[in-house]
Amino acid sequence: MSKAPIQLAPSPLPCTRRAALLGAGACFLTAHSALAQPIPNLDVPYVPTPQQVVDRMLEIAKVSGKDFVMDLGCGDGRMLVTAATKFGARGFGVDLNPVRIREATENAARANVADKVKFEVKNLFDTQIKDADVLTMYLLPSVNMQLRPRILSEMKPGSRIVSHAFNMEDWDPDQRENVDGREVFFWIVPTKLEGKWTIVDGGSKIALDLKQTFQRLEGGAESGAAKGKAQGRIAGQEVRLSVALNGETKIYAGRVSGDKLVPIAGDGAAGWSGNRG
Ligand SMILES: C[S@@+](CC[C@H](N)C(=O)[O-])C[C@H]1O[C@@H](n2cnc3c(N)ncnc32)[C@H](O)[C@@H]1O
């Protein structure tokens, strides 16, 4: 990796506050060849993720050769170069700073993965994210929150998001880990399950009316005259529902396939089927 000096550009946050938020004592301007170019108005200053944190973020997201990984604000490209060299993934990174993109492109060529990872000078807010299997971010809380509605509406259910240092407020992470003093947050984009579902389990029909908050489900369950409660958690396209009726609690673990819930073999109740409506 090239060791580029940290370069900060005008931002809505004061310098010390921005560096403190990013968890590094990185708030200084250095002489740099890039100063000859116009300094882009960055939403986040450049502070690279330490390599051991990069490695662990990609492990947590279970990146593999099947994945297309995107890094929004890619810096010197270390996240995607590592995704390609260690995990065989393809990648696309954007950064507003042309100096970072030049470094990233050089780093990819040096690591012999220029065919797998591409970098482009582009604003992350103008970048399509729908094709990413994994999205990596080391941004700021406000930027994460601006991206959150797009992540939830544009990305495929089951896509994974891994963020260094910053969460997405009330969207609880599916996993959280402290890596060498750095917080790493991981989410799986949940499929949309809100609404009415019917589970047919042996001779009984259970009507569910579910409310969804991110990956959490909660609602009513009815079977004949009996009224009860349903609670659940979605992980991508899989759901684990706990239905309490007639003093008994049953677990229904299924995979969403269109308007159907298909039981996951060996997990929870067997011999049931679920349908929307
Ligand atoms: C904290 S650094 C993270 C770099 C890299 N992802 C890593 O983890 O090492 C944030 C990066 O976002 C870039 N950036 C800031 N605002 C941006 C924007 N609106 N669009 C694209 N990149 C941006 C900065 O130039 C910087 O390289």
The ligand as an SDF file (V2000), in Angstrom:
LIG
                    3D

 27 29  0  0  0  0  0  0  0  0999 V2000
  -12.4160    7.6720    6.1810 C   0  0  0  0  0  0  0  0  0  0  0  0
  -11.8450    7.5250    4.5140 S   0  0  0  0  0  0  0  0  0  0  0  0
  -12.0740    5.7760    4.2360 C   0  0  0  0  0  0  0  0  0  0  0  0
  -11.1510    5.2160    3.1600 C   0  0  0  0  0  0  0  0  0  0  0  0
  -11.3030    3.7170    2.9240 C   0  0  0  0  0  0  0  0  0  0  0  0
  -12.6700    3.3170    2.6870 N   0  0  0  0  0  0  0  0  0  0  0  0
  -10.7650    2.9280    4.0840 C   0  0  0  0  0  0  0  0  0  0  0  0
  -11.5820    2.3740    4.8480 O   0  0  0  0  0  0  0  0  0  0  0  0
   -9.5290    2.8860    4.2410 O   0  0  0  0  0  0  0  0  0  0  0  0
  -13.2230    8.2760    3.6190 C   0  0  0  0  0  0  0  0  0  0  0  0
  -12.9830    8.4860    2.1400 C   0  0  0  0  0  0  0  0  0  0  0  0
  -14.1810    9.0170    1.5770 O   0  0  0  0  0  0  0  0  0  0  0  0
  -13.8350    9.9330    0.5560 C   0  0  0  0  0  0  0  0  0  0  0  0
  -14.9980   10.8040    0.3570 N   0  0  0  0  0  0  0  0  0  0  0  0
  -15.4340   11.8100    1.1420 C   0  0  0  0  0  0  0  0  0  0  0  0
  -16.5710   12.3290    0.6700 N   0  0  0  0  0  0  0  0  0  0  0  0
  -16.9010   11.6040   -0.4390 C   0  0  0  0  0  0  0  0  0  0  0  0
  -17.9840   11.6430   -1.3640 C   0  0  0  0  0  0  0  0  0  0  0  0
  -18.9930   12.4930   -1.2440 N   0  0  0  0  0  0  0  0  0  0  0  0
  -17.9790   10.7470   -2.3800 N   0  0  0  0  0  0  0  0  0  0  0  0
  -16.9620    9.8610   -2.5340 C   0  0  0  0  0  0  0  0  0  0  0  0
  -15.9120    9.7880   -1.6840 N   0  0  0  0  0  0  0  0  0  0  0  0
  -15.8820   10.6410   -0.6520 C   0  0  0  0  0  0  0  0  0  0  0  0
  -12.5910   10.6040    1.0710 C   0  0  0  0  0  0  0  0  0  0  0  0
  -11.8130   11.1640    0.0270 O   0  0  0  0  0  0  0  0  0  0  0  0
  -11.8820    9.4480    1.7990 C   0  0  0  0  0  0  0  0  0  0  0  0
  -10.9540    8.8200    0.9460 O   0  0  0  0  0  0  0  0  0  0  0  0
  1  2  1  0
  2  3  1  0
  2 10  1  0
  3  4  1  0
  4  5  1  0
  5  6  1  0
  5  7  1  0
  7  8  2  0
  7  9  1  0
 10 11  1  0
 11 12  1  0
 11 26  1  0
 12 13  1  0
 13 14  1  0
 13 24  1  0
 14 15  1  0
 14 23  1  0
 15 16  2  0
 16 17  1  0
 17 18  1  0
 17 23  2  0
 18 19  1  0
 18 20  2  0
 20 21  1  0
 21 22  2  0
 22 23  1  0
 24 25  1  0
 24 26  1  0
 26 27  1  0
M  CHG  2   2   1   9  -1
M  END
$$$$
